[in-house]
Amino acid sequence: MHISEGVLSPAILGAGAVLAALGITMGLRKLDYDRLMTVAILAAAFFVGSLVHVPIGPSSAHLILNGLLGALLGWASFPAIFVALMLHGVLFQYGGITVLGVNTFNMAFPAVLGFYIFRPLILSPGRARLVGAFCCGALAVAGAGFLTALSLAWTDEGFLRAAQLLFLAHIPIMIVEGMITALVISFLSKVRPEILSLS
C-alpha cells in the first residue's frame, strides 16, 4: 500500500506531512522510555512483514501489521511506522521520501483508531480479547486501504478506479491480518500479559 513518488498532488503531500508530524509528535510524547524496546521490535516486525510479497494474480500482496502495532502501542505506532517506512524508502525505494508523510498517516492513523475502539475488548479475558484483536487487525488494514484510496482519488479522478481496486484487493489481507493479530495478542496474553497493559 505504499504510494510511490510523483503520484500525489502537492496539497495531499502537504496535508499528509502535517498530519504525520502531529501524530509522530503525539506518539513521542506518550512513549515511555521503558517501552522503547517493544516499539523497536514492533517497528522491525512491520518493516520485515512489508517486505515479504505474496503473488496474487497479476499483482502481489504483503502483510502490513499496522493493527498489531495499534493494539500494542497506541500513539507510539506513528513513530514506529514512520521509521519503518523511511527505511523502506531509503533502502528499497518502496514509497519514497516526499510521500513519507502520507504513507505514515495512512498506516498509523487507523492503527491508533483501532487502539481506542478495541482496547477494552483486548484487555478483556477469553473470546472478547480474540474478537477485539481480530477486529483491530482487520479494520486497521481496511482503514489504511481506505485512506490510501482517498489519497489517490483526491489527487486525480483518473485514479478513482485504481483506488477502488486497491481497496478490494486488500479484503483477503484484512482477514489474514485479523487472524495474525488475534494469535499474537492471545500468545502475549499468556506469556507476557504486562505488554498488553502498558499502552
QUICOR-V330305 format. One record per backbone hydrogen bond with DSSP energy under -0.5 kcal/mol. CO is the residue of the C=O (numbers start at 1). NH is the residue of the N-H. Records with the same first field share a line. If there is no record, write none. Layout:
CO = NH ; NH
//
This chain:
4 = 7
9 = 13
10 = 14
11 = 15
12 = 16
13 = 17
14 = 18
15 = 19
16 = 20
17 = 21
18 = 22
19 = 23
20 = 24
21 = 25
22 = 26
23 = 27
24 = 28
25 = 29
26 = 30
27 = 31
30 = 32
32 = 35
33 = 36
35 = 39
36 = 40
37 = 41
38 = 42
39 = 43
40 = 44
41 = 45
42 = 46
43 = 47
44 = 48
45 = 49
46 = 50
48 = 51 ; 52
49 = 63
51 = 53
52 = 63
53 = 55
54 = 61
56 = 59
59 = 56
61 = 54
65 = 69
66 = 70
67 = 71
68 = 72
69 = 73 ; 74
70 = 74
73 = 76
74 = 77
75 = 78
76 = 80
77 = 81
78 = 82
79 = 83
80 = 84
81 = 85
82 = 86
83 = 87
84 = 88
85 = 89
86 = 90
87 = 91 ; 92
88 = 92 ; 93 ; 94
89 = 93
93 = 95
94 = 96
95 = 5
97 = 100
99 = 103
100 = 104
101 = 105
102 = 106
103 = 107
104 = 108
105 = 109
107 = 111
108 = 112
109 = 113
110 = 114
111 = 115
112 = 116
113 = 117
114 = 118
115 = 119
118 = 122
119 = 123
121 = 124
125 = 128
126 = 129 ; 130
127 = 131
128 = 132
129 = 133
130 = 134
131 = 135
132 = 136
133 = 137
134 = 138
135 = 139
136 = 140
137 = 141
138 = 142
139 = 143
140 = 144
141 = 145
142 = 146
143 = 147
144 = 148
145 = 149
146 = 150
147 = 151
148 = 152
149 = 153
150 = 154
151 = 155
152 = 156
156 = 159
157 = 160
159 = 163
160 = 164
161 = 165
162 = 166
163 = 167
164 = 168
165 = 169
166 = 170
167 = 170
168 = 171
170 = 174
171 = 175
172 = 176
173 = 177
174 = 178
175 = 179
176 = 180
177 = 181
178 = 182
179 = 183
180 = 184
181 = 185
182 = 186
183 = 187
184 = 188
185 = 189
186 = 190
187 = 190 ; 191
188 = 192
192 = 195 ; 196
193 = 196 ; 197
195 = 198 ; 199
//
